[in-house]
Amino acid sequence: MKSWRSAAAVATLCLLTARQSDAADAATLLRVFLRDGTSLLSYGEFARVADRVVFSMPIDSTEDPPLQLIDIPADRVDWARTDRYADTARAARYTATQGESDYVALNNAVSRALNGVAFTPDPARRLAIVEEARKTLAEWPATHFHYRIGDVRQMLGMLDEAIADLRATAGGSRFDLSLVAVADPVPPIEPLLPPPTPVETIEQLVAASQLSESAAERQSIQSVVLARLDRDASSLPREWAAATRATISAAIDADVRIERSYQAMIRRSIRQAQALACFGDVVRIMSLL
């Protein structure tokens, strides 16, 4: 039978017509969705460490944007939606960058296996080669975001015919229900969002600063917000920019007042402790602590 030769021809044709991707080598843009429904843009993968989530937020829309480190509580994140979006974004990124080269490598492997059948005199060995090629092909979509699944199914159909013919030639059954089936891809249930506008970028930075529990981190983010407001003043809505600046300025002033109060308390406590130590007043020192 010539079915295995037809399968080899299909694999070769798919290889010759493979589309090469010219997508830029940039990081995958993910979204960290908060419980209030808003989201923060993550440049590349986020890291969940204990009760914290750490990621880099792009603060510009350039090809190689400057990044701001964000550290927020994990319990403020809508993890179901965040994970769904990440799956969709990774699949889209894979399709745009690595998918085609991986598919070409798959075609090469299947084509080599099928071409080797012509030089294998043992019928049982020929059948084993084609079955192994089919298994590799069937398992590939699940681990490669179901990339070009239609082409994979076309080659699987040809391989199924070849296997049936080889089994008949070898005196075995033409059908085997144990062959690996290709599952349908799960449809994306969290659509990708467009890149944030300048206003949305600034609003995300403001939200991130409000979630930060470190004064130093808040001040770092707030300084970025003020710099963006200054830089893009001519293109931003005037009233919105003024209100945002007032919010950030008030937050900075509050942090400064708290820091000054804290430092004053520390200095006062140290003076009191030193005075009490001179008298060996352990009870009052413990009370001071």
Summary of the structure (lengths in Angstrom):
residues: 289
radius of gyration: 30.8
end to end distance: 89.9
largest distance: 104.4
contacts: 786
relative contact order: 0.11
helix: 60%
strand: 10%
